[in-house]
Amino acid sequence: MWLGPEEVLVANALWVTERANPSSCCKWRRGHGKGGGLTGLLVGTLDVVLDSSARVAPYRILHQTQDSQVYWTVACGSSRKEITKHWEWLENNLLQTLSIFDNEEDITTFVKGKIYGIIAEENKNLQPQGDEDPGKFKEAEVKMRKQFGMPEGEKLVNYYSCSYWKGRVPRQGWLYLTVNHLCFYSFLLGKEVSLVVQWVDITRLEKNATLLFPESIRVDTRDQELFFSMFLNIGETFKLMEQLANLAMRQLLDSEGFLEDKALPQPTRPHRNISALKRDLDARAKNEWYRATFRLPQDERLDGHTGCTLWTPFSKLHIPGQIVLPSPVSVSTKSKMTFLFANLKDRDFLVQRISDFLQKTPSKQPSVSGVGRKASTMGPAPESSCAPQEVSEQPASPTSPLGGHQSSHVQEAPTASQGLLKLFQRNVPMEDLGAKGAKEKMKEESWNIHFFEYGRGMCMYRTARTRELVLKGIPESLRGELWLLFSGAWNEMVTHPGYYAMLVAESMGKYSLATEEIERDLYRSMPEHPAFQNELGIAALRRVLTAYAYRNPTIGYCQAMNIVTSVLLLYGSEEEAFWLLVALCEHMLPDYYNTRVVGALVDQGIFEELTRDFLPQLSEKMQDLGVISSISLSWFLTLFLSVMPFESAVVIVDCFFYEGIKVILQVALAILDANMEQLLVCSDEGEAMTVLGRYLDNVVNKQSISPPIPHLHALLTSGDDPPAEVDIFDLLKVSYEKFSSLRADDIEQMRFKQRLKVIQSLEDTAKRSVVRAIPGDIGFSVEELEDLYMVFKAKHLASQYWESSRPAAMRRDPSLPYLEQYRIAASQFQELFASLTPWACRSHTSVLAGRMFRLLDGNKDSLINFKEFVTGMSGMYHGDLTEKLKALYKLHLPPGESLPTQPPQGPPLCTELGLWRARAQAFAGAGLQHRLGSRK
């Protein structure tokens, strides 16, 4: 490319002149051309280690007049072809013109002006980019594409200097992290190492430190282990690798690729050597932390944060932390709470920023009786988070009914405004309930005092005192309100007024596989509870589940959703239960309720890991019995609601909405710990399940004011020696005392580690299922079929990476049978045909590939699946001569014509058939393993 002329004082060091004329010379850098000897090896090594090649192209053109000692760079190139093109242009367009100048300064001025003019013309033709990457980064990206043969669509995120351990020898080089690949290149004293690994192939990614590999990053695939170390900032590198691997796993899970955020705010100051993609991923990580910390909707974006202190009136202290600004911010003073932020680093800027957000926020939201989005604070101690108030007229509590936006058929139902528990529970005065009533009244008083001191609703400070009250049990009159607040469902509900009613209206009367499954499970949802023994409760449950399946067809409906939703409907209206279900399925328990229950399998792996750490003496026994996989799915998917008496399990749900999955894991560990002695002497899985079932059925809530509900597991407790009762609050207390070291950050880290294992295990299962679906007479061995499947899958994924114009039907649909999930179009088939099949015929390859694709595409949807692909491959490799001749004949038929029943007579056909027979015999002995091996 042409360069703005820059002065070069030492032009010959490390460079070799290849061409020269009176005004210019073309040079190549030692270590990049042929030969060069020891000096070339040393220069090539230094370029890789010091990243000189990212700044210095291997070829360049210098301008110099005869009497001057100063050179000027005018062009550079990454290949001989590129630099030759520039050299020829200079000789053809400038060399003759320069002869008319008498003054050497005029020659230099003319050349520089000409080069600047060419660059200006090229820049004028370029499309303007919204967010340009730094120049050095662009050079590194060009180098990466050339080095590893990546297309233009593959974007570099960042690159790092590090060492790759090949055996016991470290190879210093550069690690390139792209959206879809991990690449490494090293060149040391003539020894070259080049690695390319797809993120979707990674089965293990962790940061560790051993004697052999000090502070290294380990990357495992199915067939190799890679170790990288000697990073300048290993924490940043590993975090970015985690993000990219997570994106790849998400693509395998639901076929969602990476989409760059075009609305990313422009930096106030240009970042040196940081790409737009890296800033995008950093912003995503901060947004995810922000939404998870404050349980906010998915469309909330972090605008900025700054250090400050918050005056907390309940403790009379300034709490250090950060004020976090979302976009937009709405502030209300209706509940007359005042938040005082002090010690701000830039008070005027912050006030101006909040004012800008307030100007963008509408003063009144139509038909909304809720709380708007909020500014939040976080600090290390005590556990507190708060929010300034909203400008619109809103209630202080989320229990006020929503008005004016419910559809008629929802509004007519009593469940539109209150929970089923209020409709089906007898109104017994607290005084008549004795000690239980007095205990419930004390809980309500404690929460009222808490509301008075710490605020109520969205603006409530959440402190250690809040957790204490949750662990003591939420009173039934406040359960629905607090579930909405703690889960973040209230935020979603008030920002989407009328959304649930719209979904109910649109989904009514529409049939799908999800609605069929919902109808089948409706009457199995808490049939022992009176609220679901009549059509009122069943109809409400049907509407909520159907509306959610319509909202999120990727999940649709999964067993266990009916049980959880039934409990949500007991304590909230239909709309509140719907948004609680959204928070549960999409935020708090991600990927739990899809067709492959990936999230539950991930947390099952975490549970096994925690069992090894906290209960090592029991872990091996549980693995031998195979109990972990049996119990964890039923415990986690239903939050213990299906295995424990209702009035006890609902207390765990209270803690879950406040603390998240941490509570479920703690309680599960406490249950195993309490039954350790009995489990260690169990001889099989059935005996162990009986022990745990009897224990869970006798976990009681002696403080519950609701009448006891018969439990389906009651048969397990029958016998001469029923187990002793266990108070649910004692069980929770033990779980927090023994296993309180669990932290949310650690659980998320373990989730990433287990997600890699689970998704790759599911992919292996899919591969085996697809291979089993191939007929046995296909001619390929199982190993060959598995190799072909991996090549076929890689080609499908490559099309997802780089071909933005791919048809919508080509996108992978995880709900389809395994055989139909990966499909390729004609362009990908042509590439595989050219590299794998024995019928590749030079210039005729593309024609033959197109005709073979048309022959294999039985349903004419312009896509073929793996079975169709293997069928064609089998015919070419393992078919007899007659079958090959028949296939060749079909390939030569025009579109729309079929194979004739009677062969035509005459010499021309006989001659052509003879040629086909010769071709068939020539390719009959070609081997697949040789071609697959050459691809590897």
N, C-alpha and C positions, 0 to 999 in steps of 0.2 A: 504494500500500500504506500501511497505517497505520504511524505512527512513534511511538516513545516521545517524548513532548513534550520539546523542547529549546528553550532560550531563544534568541531572535534579537533582537539590539539594533538592527541596521540592516535593516529589512524591505523598504524600497522601492527600494534601489539595484539597478539592472539588472533590476527586475521591474515588471510591469504588472498592475494589479488588474482582474480580469475580472468578479467577482461579490463582493458583500459583504452582510452582515447585522449586526445589533448586536453579535454575539459573534465572528464569523469573517469571513475574506475569502479568496477564491480568486485566485491569481496565476499568470501564465505568464511565463517568462523571455524577455527580449529575444533575438532571434536564432533563436527556435524557433517563434514563431507567424507569422501573416501580417503583412506590413508591418514596421515597426520602423525603417526608414530606415537611415542610416549607423550609428547606435548599435546597431541590431540586427545589422548585418553585423559590427561590431567584437566584440560579445559572442559571437556564434556562432563567430567565428574564435578568440577566446581560449579558449572552451570546448573546442574541438577541440585546439588546440595545447597547452594546459595541462591537458587531460583533466578540466576542471571538470565536463563532462557525465557522467563516470563516477561523480562523487560527488554532483552536483546534478541532480535530475530536472527536466525542463522545466516541470512543473506542481506546485504545492504549495498546501496549505491552512494558514492561520495562525489561531490563536485569540488574541483580544485583548478585554479589557473596555474600556469607554468611557473611563475615567479613567486607564488605565495606558498607559505608553509602551513596555511590554515585550510582544513577540509570542512565541507558542509554536507551533512546527511540530507538526502533528498528523497530516498525511498528505502523500504525494507521489505522482506518477504519471508514467509515460512517455508517456501519450497523453491527449487531451482526454476520451475516453470513460471511461477509468479514473478520472480525477479527478472527473468529473461524477457518477459513481456514489457516490463517497465524500461529495461535497457534498450530494447529495440525501438520503443517509442521515442526515447531521447535521441538516439542516433538518426532516426528518420525525420524528426520534427525540429530538433534544436541544433544539431551539429553543424549543418550548413549555414544556419542563421548566425551562429556565433562568429563566423569568419569575417563578418562585416564590421565588427567592433574593434576599435584600436586600443581602447582602455580596458584593462583587466577588471577594474572596479565596475565598469559598465556591464561587462559580461556577467559578473557575479550578481549584480543587481537585477539584470534581465532574467537570469535563470531562477533566482529566488522569486521574483514576481510571477514568472510563469508557473512555478510549482504552487505558489499560493493560489493562483487562479484556478488550477486544476482541483485543488482541495476544496475551494469554495464551490465549484461547480458540482463536485461529488456530494458535498454536504447539502446542497440545495435539492438534490434529487432524493435524498434520504427522507423517509417518513419520520416526522417528529415523534420522539419517544416520551411518554409521560414521566418516566422515572429512570433516568440514565444511570448506569453503573459506572463506577470510577474507571479511568482509563487503564490502570494497571490490572484491574480485575477483568476487564474485557480481553486484555492480552492473554491472561491466564486461561480464560474460557476458550479462546481460539486455540491455544496450545493444547488444552484438554481434548477438544473435539478432534484435532489432528492426531494426537497421540493415541487415542483409544477408538478412533473411527466413529464418533458419535454424530448423529445428524443435528441440524440446526435447532430442532425442537427440544433437544436435551439441554436443560438449563443448569448451569453451575450455581450452587448455593454458596459454597465457600471452600477454601483449600488450606491445608495446614502442613507444616514441615514436621516429619516424624520418622521413626525407624520401623521397618517391617522385619520381624524376626523370621528368617528362613533357616530353620534348624536352630543352631546356637549362634548364628552370625547375624548381626543387625545390618539391614540395608537402609541407609539414610536416603530419603527421597521425599516425595510430595503426595499427600493424600487428598484426593479430589472428591468432594461430596456433592453429587448432583441430585436432582429430584428423584431419579429412579435407580441410580447406581452409586456404588462405592468403588472408586478407582485409585490405584496406587502405581506410581512410576518411580523407578530408581535406576541410575546409571553410575556405577562405580568401577573405575579402572577397567572398562570394557565389558563388565558384567551388567547385563540389563535385566530388570525385573519389572513386569507389567501385570497388574491384576485388575480384573473387572468383576464385580459381584453385584447382582441385582438385590435390591432391598427385599423383594418378595421371597428370595431364597434363603434369607437369614433365619436361623432357628434359635440362635442365642446371641445376645449382645449384653455384655456386662463389663464393668470397670473393676479391676482387681489388682492386687499387688502380691507377687510371689518373689522368692529368691532368684528365680531364673528370669522373670519378667517384672521388673520393678515398676509399679504404677502404670499398668498397661491397660489397653482396651482389647477385649477378646471378642472376636467375631466368628461365629460358627455357621456353617451351612451343612447340608446333608452329607457332604463328602470331604470337607476340609475344616481345619481350625486355623485361624489367623490371629496373630498377636501384633499390636502396634503400640509403640511406647515413645518416650522422649518427646512428648508434646510440650509446647510452651505453655498452653492453657488446656489441660486435659479435661477440666470440668466443662468448659464451653464446648469443646469438641464432642464430648460424650452426650451432652444435652442435645446438640444438633443432630447427632446420629440417632438418638432415641426418637426425636420428632419425625425424622424421615422414615425410620423403620415403622413407626406408628401409622404414618400415612400409607405406607405400602400394605400393612396389614388391613387397614380400612378398605383399601382397594380390593383385596382378596375377599373381604367379608361382604361388602355390599356394592363393589364395582364403582366406588366414588373415587375418582382421581383427584390430583392436586389442581386447584384453581387459584391462580394468583389473585390477591386482593387488590383490585384496581382503585379502591377508595382509601388506600393507605395514606395517612397524612404525610405531607412533605416535611422532611427534617428542617429545623430552623437553621442548622449548620450542616454543610456537606460532610458526610461520613467518609473517612479515608479507608479505602479497601474493604468496604462493606456493601454487598450487593443488595438490590431491592428485595430479592427473595429472602435473604437473611433477615432483613428488617421485617419483612412480612411474617416470617416464622417466629421471630422474637415477639412481635405484637400479638400473634395468635396465642403464644404461651402465656403472656401476661393477661390477655382477655380470658383465657380458660381459668387461670388462677382466680381472677377477679370474680367471674361468674360463679365458680365453685365455692369461694369463700363466703359470698353474700347471697348465694342461691338466687341468681338473677336469670331472666330469660336469655335465650340464645342470641337474640338480636342486640343485646347490650354490648357496647364497645367501650373499652377504657380509653379515656382521652388523656389522662395524665395523673400524676400523683406527686405530692410534696410532703416533706417532713413537717410536723407540727406537734402541738400538745392539745389535748381536749380536756376541758374542765368538766369533771364528773361530780355533780352535786351530791350524789349519794355517798361518795368517799371523801369529798372535799380535797381532791387532788388533781393536779395536771398530769394526765396520762400521756406519755410520749408514744407516737405512732405516726401514721401517714393518713392524710386525707386523700381519698381516691375519687377522681372526678369522672363520671360517665358522660355519655353524650346521647340525649340531652339531660340536663338536670332540672328537676322541678322542686320547688321549695314551698312548704305550706306552714302557716302558723296557727291553724285552726285549733289544735290541741294546746296551744300556748306553751309549748316546750321551747326552750332556748338552748342553743348549742354554741359554746364559746370555744373557738379555736385560737390558740396563741402561739407565739414563737414561730411565726411563718417566715420563711426565708425571703419571699417576695410577695408581700401582702397586696400591693397594688395590682400586680399582674393577676393574682388569684381572684381578687374582687372583679376585675375586668372580665376575666374568663367566665365566672359565674353569671355576670350580667349579660354576657353574650348568649349564654345558654338560656337564660330566662327570657330573653327577647325572642328566641326561636321556639319557646314552649307556648302552645296555645293557652290562653287564660282560662278557657272552659273546655272540658272534654265532653262530647255529646253523650248523654245518657250514661255517664260513668259515675258510680258511687263507690269509688275505690281509691287506692293509694297509688300515686304515680311513681316514676322512677326516682331513684334517690342517690344522694351522695353518701358515701360510706367511710367509716374510719376503721383502722385496725391498729392494734398495739400489742405489745408483748404482755402487759400485765395491768390490771387484771383482764380476763377475757371479756372484751367489750366491743360491741359494734353498734353504731347508731346511725341515724339518718335525719337530715333536715326534713322539714315537712313540705307539704304540697300546696300549690296555690289554689287548686280547685276545691269546691265544697265536697268534703269527704268525711266519712265516719271515722271515729278513732279505732274501731274494731272491725275485723273482716267478717263479722257475723251478720251484718245488716243485709237484708235481702236486696238483690239486684232488681231494678224495676225498669219496665218499658222496653226491654229488648228480648224477651223470651217469646218464642213462637207459641201459638195458641195451644197446640196439643201438649207441649211441655208445661206451659203455665197453668193449665187446668189441673194437672196432677198435683196432689199434696206434696210429693217429693221435690217439687220445684223450689220450695222455700224452706224445707226443713228435712232433717235426717229421719230415717225409718225408725230409729230408736225412740224418738219422741212420739211417733205415731202408734207404736205397738207396745210401749212400756206403760204400765200403770203409774199414775201420778200419786205416789205414796209420800206423805210428808216425811221429812228427814227425822222428825221426832219419833215416828213410828218404826224407824229402822234400827233403833237402839244404838249400840256402839258403832256399827258401820255407818249409820247416818251421821253421828257426831264426828267420826273421822273424816267423812266426805265434806262436812261443813267446815272443818278445820283446814282442809286442803283448799277449799274455795277462798276462805279468809286469807290464807297465806299468799295465794296468787293475787288477790285484790290488793294486799299490802305491797306486793312486788310491783304490780301495775302502778300504784300510786307513787312508789319511790323511783322506779326505773322506767316508767312510761309503758304505754300499751300500743299494740299494733306494730306497724312498720318502724316506729320510732323508738321501740323498746331497746334499752341497753341489754345486751346479752352477756351475762357475767357468770362467775362460778356459782353464784346464788341461783341463777336460772337453772343450771344443770342439777343442783341439789333438789330443787322442786320437781324437776322432770323425773329424777330417779325415785322420788317419793310417790310418784303417781300423779297423773293429770286428772283432775275431777271431770266427770263425764259431761258436765255442762260446758266445759271449756275445751274439750278434746278436739272438736272439729276446727275451732278457731285457731288453736295453737298448731295443729297439724298443717294448716294452710300457711301459717307464718313461717314455721321452721323449715318446711320443705321448699319454700319459694313459690308454691302454687298460687299464692295470692297475687304475686307480681304478674304472673302470666294472665290470671283471670281478669284483672282490672285493666290490663293493656289490650285485651281482646274482647270487648263487650259484644255480646250477641253471637260470638263465634260458635259456642256449643249449640245454641238453638239452630243456627244455620246448618251445622253438621247433621243434626237430628233430622231436619227437614229434607236435606239432600240425600241422606242415606236411607230414608224410610222407603221400604218396598223394593230395595235393590238387593239382588241375590248375588252371593259370592261364596267361595269356599269358607271364608272367615265367618260369614253369617250362618252357614250350615253348622260349623263347629260350635258357634255360640249357642244356637238353639239346642244342640245336643247336651251342652253342659249347664244350661240355665238352672235346671231343677236339681243339679248336683251341688249347687253353691249354697253351703250352709243350710241344708234341708232341715236341720234340727232347730233352726231359729224361726220363731213365728213370723218374722217379717218376710221370710221367703217361702212361706207356706200358702201364700195367696198371690193373686195376679198383680197386685199393686207393687210389691217388691220385685217380682219377676220382670214386670214391664219396665221398671226403672233400671234394673240391671241390664236388660236387653238394650235399652236406648244408650246407656253409657258405653257399653262394650262395642256396640255397632258404630257409634259415633267415633270412637277411637280407632277402630279398624278402618273406617273411611278416611280419617285424618292421616293415618300412618299405614298405608298398605304394605310397606316393607315388613313391619311387624304383624299387622293384621290382628290375629288373635292367637294366643298361646295358652295352653292349659296352665292353670294356677292364676291367671289373670282374673278369672271369675271369682275365685275365693277372696283374693285381695280386694277386688272392687266391691264385693258384698259388704266387707267390713267398712270400707270408705263410705258407702251409702248409709250405713247405720248412723254415722256421726256428721254427715253433711248432706246438703242438697245435691241434686243430680249434677249441676254445673260444678259445684265444689268437688264432688267425687271425681268428675271427669278431669279436672285440672290436677288433682292429686295423683290420678293415674298417669297423666302426662309427666309430672315431675318424677314419679317412680320409675317409669319405663325409659325415659329419655335422659334423665340426669342422675338420679341417685343409684339406679341399678342399670347402667348402660349395657345394652346387648343381652340382657337377661331373657327377654321374652321374644326373641326371634326364632326362626325355624330350627336353628341349631343350638339354641341356649348357650351361646358362646360365653356371655358374661358370667353365667352360673358356673360353667366349667372352669373359667379363669379363677373365680373366687374359690372353687373347690380345690384347685391347685395351691392357692394361697393357704387354705385351711390345712392341707396336707403339710405344707412347709412349716406353718406355725405349730402343728402337732409335733413335728420333729424337733423344733426348737424348745417348746415349753413342756412337752410330755414325751421325752425321748424313749422312756421305758414302754410306753404304750404304742408309739408310732409304728414300730415294726409289726406288732401283733395286729393292728388295724389294717395294715397293708396286706398281711397274709390272709386275713378274713375277707378283705374286699369291702369293708363296711363304709369307708369314707365316701366312695362314689355313690353309695346307696342312700346315705343319710343326708349328704350335703345338698343335693338337688331339692329334696322335699323340704328341708329346713330353710334353705336360702330363697327358693322361688316363692314360697308362701309366707316368709317371715315368721315361721313357727306356727302360723294360724291353722295349718292342717294337722299338726302333730301334738298340739298342746291345747288344753281347755281354753275356750275363747276369752274368758275374762282374765286369764293369765297372759296369753299371747298378746293381747292388746296393749299391755304394759310394755312389752318389748317393742311394739310398734311405736309407742310414745317416744322411747329412747332412740329408736332408729331414725325417726324424722328429725330429731335434734342432732344426733351424732353421726348418722350415716352407717355404712356397712361395718364400721368398727365394732359397733355394739353386737351385731349378729355373730361376728367372729368370736368376740369375747364370750358371749353366752354359750356358743357351741363348744368352745374349749372348756368352759366351766362344767358343762354337762358331761363331757368325757372324763374330766378330772374327778367328778363326783362318783362316777361308775367305774373307775379304773380297776379296782380289785376284782369286780365281777367280770369285766371285759377280758382281763388277762387269763381267765380260766375258761373262756368260751371256746368251744371246739369248732364251730362253724358260723357262717354269716347269720343264719336264722336265729341262732341262740343269742348272738350279740344284738340283733335287731329287737328281739323280744325284751332284753334287758333295758335297752334305751327306750323302747316304747312304753314299758311299764313305768319307768321313771318319769317320762314326760307327761304321761296321763295323770300323774299325781302331783304335778306342779300346780298349786292352787293360789288363788288370790282371795285371802280372807277379808280384804277390805272392800271388795266389790259390792255395790248396792244393787246390782242387777240380779235377777233370779238366775240360778245356775242353768246352763244349757247343756243337755246331754252331749257327751263327746263320743265320736265314732270309734275311738280306740278303747272304749270302756271294757271290751272283752279281754284286753290284754291284762287288766288288773284283777280279773276274776281268779279265784283260787283260795287255797287255805291260808296263804301267807302274802297278803297284798303289801306292796312297798309302802314305806312311810311317806307321809305328805311332805312336800317341799314348798315353802313359801316363795313366791315369785320375787319378792323384794329381797329375800335372803340370797336367792340365786344371783340376782343382779349385783348385789353388794359384793359377793364373792368374786364375780367376774371382773369387777372393777379393781378389787384389791389384788388379785393374782395376775391379771393380764392387762393392767392399765398402761403398760409401757407401749402398747400399740399406738402408733401415730398415723394420722391420715396420709401424711407425705410418704411414710414407709409403705403403706398399703398400696398407694398409687404406683410406687416403684416396683413392688412385687406384682402388681397387675400387669405392668408392661412386660415383665419377664415371663409371666405365665401366658400372656396373650400370644407371644411369639410361639410358645410350645403348642398351645391349643389350636391355633389357626393352622400351623404347619401340620399338626397331627390330623386335623380335618381334611387338609389338602391331600395328605397321603391316603386317607380313607377314600376320598373321592377318586384318586388315581387307581386304587385297587378295585373299586366298584366299576369304573369305566373299563378297565382291562378285563374284568370278569364278564362284562356284557358283550365282549367281542366273541364271535363264534369260534369254536375250537379248530375249525378247518381253515382258518385264515392263513396259516402257514408260518406265522411269526411265533417265536418263543415269548414267554412272559416277560423276560428281561428286555427283549427287543421292543415289545409293546410298551413297556414302561418308559424306555428311552424315547420312543416315538411320541409318547404322550407328553413328556417334558418338553420336547422340541416344539410340538404343536401348541402347547400352552404358552411357551415363551414367545412364539410368534403372535399369538392372540394378544398377550400383554403388551408386546412392542407396538402393536397397532393402537392400543389404548393410549400409550404414552405419546406417540408422535403424530398420529393421523387425526387431526381435529375435524376433518370432514367425513369421518367414518359414519355409516348409517346407524340410526338409533337401535335397530334390531341386533346390531353386532355387540352391543353392550352386554356384559355378563349379567344374567339374572340368577341370583343364588336360589330363588324359589323353584327353578326348573330342575328336572332330573340331572344328575351329574353328567350324563352323556351329552346334554344339550347346553351346558353352561359355557363351554369354550367353543367358539366357532370362528372361522376365518373366512375372509373374502377372497376374491380372485387374485388380487395383488399379492397377498401373503402366500397363497397357494403357489403362485408362480415362483416365488423365491424358494419355497421348499422343494418344488418340482426340480428346479435347476440344481439344487445342492444334494438332493437325496435320491432321486429316481434314476434308473439306468437309461431312460429314454430322453435325456437332455441332449439336444442336437444343435448346439451352437446357435446359429442365427435363427433356427426354427423353434428354439426352445419355448419362446413366449407364445407362439401360435399353438404348439402342442399342449402347453400348460393351460391355455385358455379353453381349448376344446376338451381336455380331460376334466377340467373343473365343471364345464357345462354338462358333461356326461355324469359326473358324480352328484351334482346338485339335483337330487330327485324331486324335491318339492318346489324347485325354481324360485327360491327366496334369495338367491345370490350369496348364500352362505352354506358352508358344509361343516358338519361336526366331525368329531374324531373317528367315529365308526365309518363314515363315508370316506374319510381320508385314508384310513387303513385299508379299506376295501380296494381302493384304487392302487395303493402301494402293493398289496398282496397280489393283485393281478399281474403287475409288472415284474415282481420278483419270483412268485411261486406258481403262477399259472402255467399250464402246459402250452405247447406251441399253438394249438387250436384256439385256446382262450386268448392268447396274446394277439393272434391274427384277427380274431373277432373284435377285440378291443381297438386295434389299429384301424380296422375297417370303419368302426363307429366314429373314430376321431376324424376320419376323412369325409364323413357324411355332412352335407350342409345342414344348418339348423332346421328342425321340423321334419326331417326325413328319418325313417326307421330302417332297420336292417331288413333287406329283402328276404322273402321266404325261399325263392329260387335264385341261385347265383346266376348272373348273366353270363352268356357264352361269348367266346371270342378271344383272340390272342392278346389284345391290350390288357384285359383283366388278368389273364394268366401271367403275363409279364409283371404286372404290378404286384400280384400276389406272391410271385417269386421273390421280388424285392423285399416285400414285407416279411416273408419267411426267413430270408437271410438276416434281416434286422432282428427278428425275434430270436434266432439262433445266436446272433452275436451278443445279445444282452441277456441270454438265458442264465449265464453263469455269474452275472454281477452280484456282489454281496452287499447287504445293507450295513453290516457292522463296520465295514471299511469306510462307508460314507459317513455314518454317525461318528466314527472315531475321528475322521478328518475334520468334522465340525467342532468336535471338542478341542 
